[in-house]
Amino acid sequence: MDDTLPDDAWKDSFDKLLDRRPELRELNIIKKQVRASFNIDSSVENSNPDLLHVSESSLHNPNFLDVGSDRFLNLKRKNGNSISTPCVKRVSTNLFHCALSPITSMKLDSLQTQLVPKLSNNGKAEGRAIKHVCFEISSLENSDIQIVDDPIQNIAPQEEAIAKRSHSSLVLQPGKWRKSLHTWRRTFQTDVVAPTVKVSSPRKRTTAEITRISGRKSTYLNESINLVISHEKEVLRYCEQRRPIRFDAAYAAVKMLDTCKIGEGVYGEVFKYMPKSNPSTAVVLKVIPIEGTELVNGEVQKTYEQILPEIIISKEMSNLRINANNSTTGYVNIYNVALVKGKYPEHLLKLWEEYDTKKESENDHPEMFGNNQLFIVLELNFAGSDMSEFTFLNAEQSYYALQQVIFTLAVGEEAFQFEHRDLHWGNMLIEETDKKHIDYKLNGKDLSLPTKGIRITIIDYTLSRVTVGDCCHYNDLSTDEELFTASGDYQYDIYRMMRDELNNDWSAYAPKTNVMWLSYVAAKLIDGVKYKNPKSQIHRTNLTKLKAFHKAVLRFSSASECANSFN
């Protein structure tokens, strides 16, 4: 009796599939030339650039694309008959509708444009290109696939259950993550094929959507305080106004010189200009729509109640430059806060379109706003480029930059029990300075640090926690699971470390979170930022100091304790 096993007995299913490569190549199912992929899902990177479409009828065909014992989804292209490399991980996903890939900063080959409706001056619909990308789903349950006709109202229970049981391969870029995460969240929750282009009015928000917006909360520490306040009146009080002022009057073109759009986010638009009254000072405008019923950039607009804590934090941290006991200039200087009403000024619309032409804006065109739209406008000091873009002279310069961050956080802790909670390298701005030293006051003690030619400014308090008077302002991230499953940088480990430190109680004061971000900053200064003279002896000496600090920093309980170690 011959007990010899057949030649292919030790081959697994993948090896058997590879044996059929010549046949598959003839069917154009496997590409003859496939280059290395930059994406997690190689079938996305190596696809034809044409937009992929799922054929609904093919989903119910039991013999559809039967490769051996494996069954794959037929991803037919809009133009032509070629088929992308099969990838079973994407069988339950259609091509997602997305403006920004959170996977990598590179432009993937499979990105395709779709025309987004925009009304021209003659009333005809024109198109503006946006990008699409597939997001990978890391796990699937065996079940039939159902097509969802209405992504907003009708999500199949079976598909909803799969979404709850599976997790996305959420890999975000280092630094600014909010836009990517919002895009991923909308994409993962709706799971729809890009719709046909048509001109329609902005969709109204639903009650369910209102509960998903900002987790910003305010808690009074003294429970006896009767919390009966008008958030609208409080916003007006901080703006030093009695009523909203006209947008086009407050920011008329004749008052603004050398104006340009310099950035954007889910929250709104960012412009820079020189005031005609003081042309030597650069001012940044952060324009945030509030209280409207239309979705903006796919998100519900903030209310007076939600924007008020951000205004309070911005003003209080800025005012630390004149505080008697704890002072620093390390937080962004806010010149003014304004509540304005009406359509976007024409000159800002033109600047938005110029930015869109050069960089392809991922935001909705601000011409969507009507005469009754309200905006909060923050006027901030322009403080240079962020750390990810800055080139340091050497590690000595970055070592003293780190000390500026330490003392700035320490002052915030002592003054307002401040925790930044999102101090990635996109939220630290750097500009050159002629001043030799920067002065601080920590618990009444005067301190001075060498600048080494640069000044650090901390910005963006969206996730920050402060105690002002009897009120604690914080952002409740306790239910924001996606952020804590993200990866791609040490930054995303910090969010999980913070959650553990706080026991998911985001109202609690835990200055250790600032120490965690100091660990992150040190790591970026060691291996992340750019240096002009990395081979010099002074660079190597101070790089050793940075590494020693990074190794020891997590032993501290607060930025204040860390700052005291430098005295």
Disulfide bonds with the S-S distance in Angstrom:
none
